[in-house]
Amino acid sequence: MVYVKWIFRILFWGAFAAWLHYTLPQRDIVRIVGTYEERQELGDWTRIFWSKPDTQSEGLINRDVQFIQGFNSKDKAWVYRNEDTGWSWPPYFKFDTANLYTEANDAISTKDAPEWVVITHYGWRNEFLSAFPNAVAIKPATGPDMRVIPWFNIIFLTLLAAIFWAIYVRWRRFREARIDPVLEDVGYSWDAASDNVAERRGRFRAWLDTFKGKSR
């Protein structure tokens, strides 16, 4: 039972951590090398990795999606999708897909004369599932080694940890004040009932023994 409890906890917190990693903003320093537009099929379960900016797009099985191509300082390729999030989850409220596409085209540079930018995005890149992170902002970078401090993530995770800790402390106090005394009373009542049953059973056996010629 203890192992089942720990497995459940690990699965729950692992899924929660993965959800946070997918949803919270991440930043990459890259040089943009191109943009393109491609029609994507959205008919299977992998649709969860694509945005649903409006009710009309929810009924479509395919649509044109804009993409931004880039390389980091180690020549690793990065590909981002450029979709509005609208009012849906995650709450980035992105409505400027066309503007971002224009900024990306304006920032295109070559390997010999690189122009580095910071691309803020959420989501994962998975070649097997054809999943792409969604770019939400493009800002100029001073260079490929520019240090980017994720202040929003730090503040958000700190506040989230404080909320969880406050809930845990209050739950522990409530359990110690209300639940544990009731369980102890139930335990005492059960023990007393068990002792009473054992005593009655002993008396009954003693009574039966009188018929067998045994003394009490």
Backbone bond lengths (Angstrom), bond angles and torsions (degrees), N, CA, C in turn:
res aa  C-N    CA-C-N  psi(-1)  N-CA   C-N-CA  omega(-1)  CA-C   N-CA-C  phi
1 M - - - 1.455 - - 1.526 110.91 -
2 V 1.344 115.85 -36.73 1.466 119.93 179.19 1.527 110.29 -64.83
3 Y 1.348 116.71 -40.80 1.464 120.16 -179.74 1.530 111.11 -65.29
4 V 1.320 116.29 -39.88 1.470 120.05 178.44 1.524 110.19 -61.99
5 K 1.331 116.50 -41.58 1.460 120.55 179.46 1.525 110.99 -62.29
6 W 1.333 117.27 -43.78 1.463 120.41 -179.01 1.526 111.45 -69.62
7 I 1.333 117.25 -36.93 1.463 119.97 176.96 1.515 110.27 -63.10
8 F 1.326 116.90 -43.22 1.471 120.66 178.16 1.519 110.63 -62.05
9 R 1.333 117.13 -43.04 1.463 119.77 179.41 1.519 111.57 -63.26
10 I 1.338 116.88 -43.67 1.466 120.45 -179.18 1.527 110.52 -63.44
11 L 1.344 116.96 -43.56 1.456 120.15 179.27 1.527 111.59 -64.17
12 F 1.332 116.31 -41.68 1.461 119.94 -178.71 1.521 111.16 -64.71
13 W 1.331 116.74 -52.30 1.460 119.48 -177.17 1.521 111.84 -70.10
14 G 1.354 117.55 -30.14 1.454 120.04 175.34 1.524 111.28 -65.53
15 A 1.343 116.47 -42.59 1.466 120.30 177.62 1.523 110.99 -66.25
16 F 1.333 116.95 -37.91 1.464 120.14 179.06 1.529 110.77 -66.79
17 A 1.343 117.34 -41.10 1.463 120.73 178.17 1.529 110.67 -64.68
18 A 1.343 117.41 -40.15 1.466 120.51 177.88 1.520 110.94 -64.17
19 W 1.329 116.35 -39.39 1.468 120.28 178.09 1.532 111.15 -63.60
20 L 1.328 116.58 -41.98 1.464 119.93 177.32 1.526 110.84 -64.05
21 H 1.337 116.82 -43.78 1.464 120.51 -178.84 1.523 111.26 -62.63
22 Y 1.320 117.18 -35.96 1.460 120.77 178.93 1.531 111.41 -72.60
23 T 1.324 117.11 -37.16 1.463 121.49 -170.73 1.521 113.30 -86.85
24 L 1.330 117.82 -39.28 1.467 120.18 -175.37 1.523 111.07 -70.07
25 P 1.340 117.31 150.66 1.472 120.54 -177.50 1.524 112.13 -68.89
26 Q 1.324 115.03 142.39 1.455 122.85 174.70 1.519 108.35 -125.95
27 R 1.322 116.44 157.54 1.465 120.01 -176.39 1.520 110.37 -132.00
28 D 1.323 114.59 134.21 1.463 121.85 177.04 1.518 109.08 -123.65
29 I 1.327 115.86 142.15 1.463 121.26 174.02 1.528 107.37 -100.53
30 V 1.307 116.13 114.10 1.464 120.92 -175.86 1.520 109.38 -139.25
31 R 1.317 114.64 168.39 1.460 121.23 167.41 1.528 106.91 -110.61
32 I 1.310 116.23 128.17 1.457 120.98 -177.20 1.533 109.34 -79.64
33 V 1.327 115.57 130.55 1.467 120.09 -177.43 1.525 111.95 -112.91
34 G 1.331 117.94 -10.43 1.458 118.55 179.37 1.512 112.30 175.42
35 T 1.316 115.29 166.16 1.461 122.94 174.81 1.525 107.75 -137.50
36 Y 1.304 115.75 154.13 1.465 119.30 176.49 1.520 109.51 -157.65
37 E 1.310 114.76 168.29 1.458 121.41 179.62 1.521 108.46 -125.87
38 E 1.334 115.90 135.13 1.467 120.41 -174.90 1.524 109.92 -143.23
39 R 1.318 115.26 142.77 1.473 119.93 177.43 1.519 109.35 -80.90
40 Q 1.323 115.34 129.43 1.464 122.13 -177.91 1.521 110.68 -114.15
41 E 1.334 115.36 137.47 1.451 121.71 174.85 1.526 109.01 -83.90
42 L 1.326 117.11 128.38 1.462 121.55 -174.69 1.526 111.21 -122.57
43 G 1.322 116.93 34.65 1.455 119.62 -173.41 1.509 115.88 -90.06
44 D 1.348 119.81 -15.77 1.459 120.72 -176.51 1.520 110.38 -104.98
45 W 1.362 115.06 -170.18 1.467 119.84 -174.77 1.519 113.05 -68.30
46 T 1.350 118.13 -19.26 1.468 120.15 179.64 1.524 111.98 -67.16
47 R 1.328 117.31 -2.34 1.460 121.31 177.55 1.524 111.56 -61.13
48 I 1.334 117.27 -20.66 1.462 119.73 179.88 1.519 111.87 -63.06
49 F 1.352 117.84 -19.41 1.455 121.17 -179.80 1.527 112.56 -89.12
50 W 1.338 116.83 7.01 1.458 120.85 179.65 1.517 109.34 -119.72
51 S 1.304 115.88 154.23 1.461 120.53 -176.23 1.519 111.25 -74.84
52 K 1.333 114.66 156.37 1.459 122.20 173.34 1.527 107.81 -126.17
53 P 1.328 117.31 77.52 1.456 119.93 -173.13 1.508 115.70 -70.69
54 D 1.337 118.55 -21.93 1.458 119.98 -178.81 1.515 109.14 -152.84
55 T 1.324 115.74 169.42 1.456 120.75 -176.58 1.518 112.08 -70.52
56 Q 1.320 118.82 -27.82 1.451 121.30 -179.79 1.525 111.67 -66.86
57 S 1.341 116.74 -40.80 1.458 120.08 -177.75 1.521 112.15 -70.08
58 E 1.322 118.11 -20.76 1.451 120.34 -179.96 1.527 111.33 -67.04
59 G 1.311 117.72 -25.00 1.450 120.44 -179.68 1.520 113.55 -90.47
60 L 1.325 118.79 -4.36 1.454 122.18 -178.72 1.520 110.78 -89.60
61 I 1.325 116.12 145.10 1.459 120.22 176.73 1.526 110.78 -97.72
62 N 1.319 118.83 -7.87 1.457 121.99 174.60 1.526 109.20 -155.26
63 R 1.303 115.59 155.66 1.461 120.49 177.21 1.515 108.77 -162.99
64 D 1.329 116.58 162.72 1.466 122.24 178.65 1.523 109.19 -80.30
65 V 1.323 115.32 132.81 1.465 121.77 -179.39 1.524 108.81 -126.35
66 Q 1.319 116.08 136.97 1.457 121.41 177.48 1.524 109.86 -87.28
67 F 1.338 115.39 145.30 1.460 121.25 -179.69 1.526 109.80 -130.99
68 I 1.337 114.46 150.60 1.464 122.51 177.73 1.513 108.00 -122.22
69 Q 1.327 116.98 126.93 1.461 122.15 -178.65 1.520 110.24 -105.56
70 G 1.333 116.01 141.17 1.453 120.13 -179.82 1.512 112.75 -154.14
71 F 1.332 115.35 169.31 1.459 123.13 175.10 1.523 108.18 -132.63
72 N 1.333 116.50 142.25 1.464 119.15 174.07 1.522 109.63 -89.14
73 S 1.321 116.03 -173.71 1.470 120.38 -175.81 1.526 112.73 -67.68
74 K 1.348 117.13 -17.50 1.470 121.32 178.47 1.523 111.64 -98.86
75 D 1.321 116.13 15.87 1.463 123.01 179.10 1.527 112.41 61.09
76 K 1.309 115.98 31.79 1.460 119.83 173.35 1.518 108.43 -91.85
77 A 1.327 115.29 131.16 1.465 120.18 -176.54 1.520 111.20 -76.52
78 W 1.329 115.50 138.55 1.458 122.61 174.63 1.524 108.32 -128.41
79 V 1.326 115.47 135.21 1.461 120.92 177.93 1.524 107.58 -127.52
80 Y 1.324 115.69 128.31 1.461 121.98 -178.62 1.525 109.03 -119.49
81 R 1.318 116.00 144.38 1.451 119.38 169.66 1.531 108.35 -89.25
82 N 1.297 115.93 158.31 1.465 121.35 -178.11 1.523 107.69 -128.13
83 E 1.334 115.85 91.08 1.460 121.50 -177.48 1.522 110.47 -128.05
84 D 1.320 116.01 146.13 1.457 120.58 171.71 1.529 109.49 -70.40
85 T 1.308 115.84 142.56 1.463 120.05 173.69 1.518 111.37 -96.27
86 G 1.324 116.52 -21.01 1.460 119.96 -179.41 1.515 111.57 61.30
87 W 1.333 114.52 -137.22 1.463 120.19 -179.83 1.528 112.02 -98.53
88 S 1.332 116.90 7.34 1.458 120.24 -176.73 1.521 110.40 -87.69
89 W 1.339 115.46 -176.57 1.471 121.70 -179.07 1.524 109.52 -88.65
90 P 1.325 119.01 143.66 1.469 127.63 -3.19 1.530 111.68 -75.84
91 P 1.320 117.44 154.49 1.475 121.49 -169.61 1.530 113.86 -78.59
92 Y 1.334 116.73 64.87 1.457 119.90 175.61 1.534 111.27 -91.41
93 F 1.332 116.57 -14.66 1.464 122.05 177.75 1.531 111.28 50.35
94 K 1.313 113.84 49.29 1.467 120.47 -178.67 1.527 109.67 -88.78
95 F 1.329 115.82 120.33 1.462 121.57 178.80 1.538 111.79 -126.41
96 D 1.345 116.95 5.33 1.471 120.13 -171.24 1.525 112.42 -110.63
97 T 1.330 116.74 43.27 1.461 119.91 -179.57 1.529 112.17 -56.78
98 A 1.325 116.98 -43.77 1.472 120.31 -179.20 1.525 111.18 -63.65
99 N 1.325 117.22 -41.82 1.469 120.24 178.95 1.525 110.95 -64.42
100 L 1.332 116.63 -42.82 1.462 119.83 -179.67 1.525 110.90 -65.14
101 Y 1.318 116.30 -36.71 1.467 120.40 177.71 1.525 110.59 -63.44
102 T 1.322 115.98 -39.33 1.469 120.68 177.91 1.524 110.74 -66.79
103 E 1.349 117.03 -42.99 1.462 120.28 178.17 1.520 111.32 -62.24
104 A 1.333 116.49 -38.79 1.463 120.07 179.14 1.526 111.00 -64.65
105 N 1.317 116.98 -42.68 1.467 119.83 178.22 1.517 111.71 -65.14
106 D 1.313 116.40 -35.44 1.464 119.97 179.51 1.526 111.95 -70.70
107 A 1.347 116.92 -23.06 1.467 120.79 -177.44 1.521 112.93 -95.71
108 I 1.324 118.29 6.40 1.466 120.51 179.33 1.524 110.07 -63.89
109 S 1.325 115.46 133.41 1.464 120.19 -179.74 1.528 109.84 -143.62
110 T 1.320 115.96 171.55 1.461 121.49 -178.78 1.522 110.49 -102.56
111 K 1.324 115.51 170.41 1.460 120.74 179.53 1.524 111.10 -69.08
112 D 1.328 116.83 -30.90 1.466 120.70 179.99 1.526 111.67 -75.91
113 A 1.328 117.52 -31.45 1.469 121.81 178.32 1.522 108.54 -130.50
114 P 1.325 117.10 73.44 1.472 120.50 -174.25 1.522 112.73 -73.66
115 E 1.310 115.55 143.26 1.462 123.54 171.77 1.529 107.14 -118.18
116 W 1.314 116.74 109.31 1.459 121.27 -173.26 1.527 110.80 -88.15
117 V 1.317 114.52 139.15 1.463 120.82 179.43 1.525 108.80 -134.67
118 V 1.339 114.73 157.74 1.461 121.47 174.38 1.524 107.50 -101.94
119 I 1.319 116.06 117.67 1.456 121.24 177.81 1.524 108.98 -102.06
120 T 1.316 116.11 116.80 1.466 121.60 175.24 1.517 108.52 -89.42
121 H 1.315 116.16 131.94 1.461 119.96 -176.08 1.519 109.76 -150.95
122 Y 1.309 115.44 170.16 1.456 121.94 169.75 1.523 107.62 -133.57
123 G 1.331 116.65 161.47 1.462 120.11 178.71 1.513 112.36 101.31
124 W 1.328 115.55 -176.41 1.460 123.28 -176.33 1.524 111.00 -123.68
125 R 1.321 114.48 156.61 1.466 121.65 170.57 1.521 107.62 -105.02
126 N 1.329 115.83 119.01 1.451 121.55 179.01 1.523 108.05 -137.58
127 E 1.353 115.91 111.77 1.454 119.94 -177.34 1.522 111.81 -66.27
128 F 1.339 117.35 -36.93 1.456 120.87 -177.06 1.527 111.45 -65.84
129 L 1.337 116.71 -39.64 1.459 121.55 -178.85 1.528 112.70 -93.70
130 S 1.345 116.66 0.19 1.470 121.66 -176.64 1.533 110.43 54.74
131 A 1.326 115.92 44.52 1.462 121.90 178.71 1.524 109.17 -102.13
132 F 1.332 115.37 137.89 1.459 121.13 -178.82 1.526 109.26 -129.13
133 P 1.338 117.29 141.01 1.473 118.82 173.00 1.519 110.10 -66.87
134 N 1.320 115.80 148.06 1.458 121.29 -178.08 1.528 109.72 -97.00
135 A 1.316 117.36 117.83 1.464 121.22 178.81 1.525 109.72 -74.70
136 V 1.331 115.76 134.56 1.462 120.23 -179.42 1.523 112.78 -118.78
137 A 1.337 117.88 -15.80 1.464 119.70 179.68 1.525 109.50 -160.74
138 I 1.327 115.27 150.12 1.468 122.44 176.48 1.520 107.85 -131.30
139 K 1.343 115.85 124.62 1.460 121.12 179.13 1.531 109.54 -130.14
140 P 1.336 118.14 148.12 1.472 120.03 177.96 1.529 111.13 -64.80
141 A 1.315 116.22 146.15 1.462 122.37 177.33 1.526 108.72 -117.07
142 T 1.324 115.73 150.07 1.461 120.32 179.36 1.519 112.22 -74.31
143 G 1.329 116.40 -19.28 1.460 120.36 -179.69 1.505 110.39 171.63
144 P 1.330 118.10 174.08 1.467 121.33 -177.92 1.524 113.28 -68.01
145 D 1.330 117.01 -20.01 1.462 120.72 -179.13 1.524 112.49 -100.74
146 M 1.304 117.25 13.61 1.462 120.95 179.37 1.533 110.05 -60.02
147 R 1.315 115.99 134.11 1.455 120.93 -179.71 1.530 109.67 -87.38
148 V 1.325 115.13 123.45 1.460 121.03 -179.89 1.530 108.35 -113.54
149 I 1.319 115.89 116.01 1.466 120.62 -179.62 1.526 108.87 -95.10
150 P 1.328 118.04 121.44 1.471 120.61 -178.66 1.529 111.87 -78.85
151 W 1.324 116.11 74.70 1.467 120.23 -175.63 1.518 111.96 -61.04
152 F 1.322 116.80 -41.22 1.467 118.79 -178.48 1.525 110.84 -61.77
153 N 1.328 116.93 -45.86 1.459 119.79 -179.81 1.523 111.74 -63.34
154 I 1.341 116.26 -39.56 1.460 119.98 179.94 1.525 110.60 -63.02
155 I 1.335 116.49 -47.97 1.468 120.41 -179.45 1.528 110.83 -65.71
156 F 1.326 116.52 -43.79 1.468 120.18 -178.05 1.531 111.26 -63.44
157 L 1.326 117.28 -46.69 1.467 120.30 -178.52 1.525 111.06 -67.66
158 T 1.347 116.41 -34.30 1.464 119.17 177.02 1.522 111.01 -64.91
159 L 1.325 116.40 -46.09 1.464 120.46 178.20 1.526 111.05 -64.14
160 L 1.331 116.81 -39.59 1.460 120.21 179.32 1.523 110.99 -64.45
161 A 1.342 116.55 -42.36 1.457 120.09 177.72 1.531 110.97 -63.76
162 A 1.349 116.75 -39.10 1.466 120.30 178.32 1.524 111.01 -64.56
163 I 1.341 117.19 -39.14 1.464 120.34 178.70 1.525 110.53 -65.74
164 F 1.330 116.65 -45.55 1.466 120.06 178.66 1.524 111.29 -61.27
165 W 1.339 116.42 -40.79 1.460 120.11 -179.93 1.520 110.86 -65.82
166 A 1.341 117.23 -41.06 1.462 120.52 178.99 1.530 110.75 -64.25
167 I 1.336 116.50 -41.30 1.471 119.75 177.84 1.518 110.76 -64.45
168 Y 1.330 116.96 -41.99 1.472 120.97 179.87 1.519 111.28 -62.97
169 V 1.336 117.03 -44.81 1.470 120.32 -179.18 1.522 110.58 -63.38
170 R 1.320 117.10 -44.73 1.468 119.53 179.64 1.524 111.99 -66.70
171 W 1.315 116.75 -37.35 1.460 119.44 176.98 1.527 110.59 -65.42
172 R 1.334 117.71 -40.96 1.469 120.46 179.64 1.522 110.91 -64.49
173 R 1.332 116.55 -40.89 1.467 119.64 178.12 1.524 110.92 -65.52
174 F 1.341 116.35 -41.73 1.469 119.98 178.37 1.526 110.64 -63.55
175 R 1.328 116.56 -40.90 1.467 119.55 -179.78 1.521 111.42 -65.93
176 E 1.345 116.35 -42.32 1.462 119.27 -179.91 1.523 111.76 -67.66
177 A 1.354 117.52 -32.73 1.462 120.96 -176.43 1.517 113.17 -86.55
178 R 1.345 117.75 -32.29 1.463 119.88 -172.57 1.526 113.92 -115.76
179 I 1.310 117.23 -43.92 1.466 119.73 -171.83 1.527 112.31 -85.00
180 D 1.352 116.70 -48.05 1.468 119.69 -177.40 1.527 113.04 -58.75
181 P 1.360 120.12 -43.69 1.473 118.96 177.30 1.525 112.53 -60.18
182 V 1.321 117.82 -38.24 1.468 120.03 178.83 1.512 110.64 -65.79
183 L 1.334 117.06 -42.55 1.460 120.03 178.94 1.519 111.22 -65.10
184 E 1.341 116.82 -36.57 1.459 119.76 177.44 1.525 110.86 -65.57
185 D 1.353 115.91 -41.61 1.469 118.88 177.74 1.525 110.76 -63.12
186 V 1.327 116.27 -40.97 1.458 119.73 177.76 1.525 110.61 -63.37
187 G 1.330 115.47 -39.88 1.470 118.99 178.49 1.512 112.29 -64.63
188 Y 1.349 115.90 -43.36 1.458 119.26 177.84 1.527 110.97 -63.25
189 S 1.337 116.23 -41.26 1.465 119.82 179.45 1.523 110.48 -64.02
190 W 1.320 116.23 -39.63 1.467 119.89 179.22 1.525 110.97 -66.23
191 D 1.341 115.91 -42.62 1.460 119.05 178.33 1.527 110.83 -63.01
192 A 1.336 115.37 -42.48 1.465 118.84 179.69 1.524 110.62 -64.33
193 A 1.322 116.74 -40.80 1.461 119.42 178.45 1.514 111.04 -65.05
194 S 1.325 116.68 -39.53 1.467 119.96 178.40 1.518 111.09 -64.07
195 D 1.344 115.99 -42.62 1.467 119.07 177.89 1.523 110.73 -63.46
196 N 1.326 117.16 -39.59 1.462 120.76 179.61 1.528 110.88 -64.32
197 V 1.342 116.23 -42.11 1.462 119.63 178.21 1.514 110.91 -64.39
198 A 1.355 116.14 -42.38 1.463 119.29 179.28 1.524 111.18 -63.37
199 E 1.333 117.08 -38.56 1.462 120.08 179.06 1.524 111.08 -65.80
200 R 1.314 117.21 -43.44 1.459 121.17 178.86 1.529 111.09 -65.02
201 R 1.347 115.51 -38.73 1.456 119.12 178.48 1.525 110.68 -64.52
202 G 1.346 116.72 -38.47 1.464 119.97 177.82 1.522 112.18 -65.48
203 R 1.328 116.63 -40.08 1.461 120.01 177.65 1.529 111.17 -64.79
204 F 1.334 116.03 -38.52 1.466 119.28 -179.35 1.524 110.58 -66.73
205 R 1.330 116.24 -40.84 1.452 119.08 177.94 1.533 110.96 -65.23
206 A 1.316 116.30 -38.47 1.469 119.78 177.91 1.521 110.69 -63.98
207 W 1.321 116.36 -38.13 1.468 120.02 178.18 1.520 111.06 -66.28
208 L 1.377 116.69 -39.20 1.460 119.69 177.47 1.522 111.78 -66.17
209 D 1.315 115.22 -33.88 1.456 119.07 -178.65 1.537 111.56 -65.71
210 T 1.335 117.59 -24.84 1.462 119.66 179.66 1.517 110.93 -65.30
211 F 1.338 116.81 -28.77 1.448 120.34 178.33 1.512 112.87 -78.29
212 K 1.339 115.47 -15.01 1.463 120.14 178.58 1.520 112.23 -97.85
213 G 1.323 115.26 9.47 1.448 119.63 178.02 1.506 113.76 78.17
214 K 1.341 115.56 19.96 1.470 118.96 179.27 1.504 108.56 -99.71
215 S 1.273 114.79 146.64 1.450 120.11 177.81 1.500 110.28 -80.36
216 R 1.323 114.16 154.30 1.457 118.57 176.41 1.519 111.64 -75.73
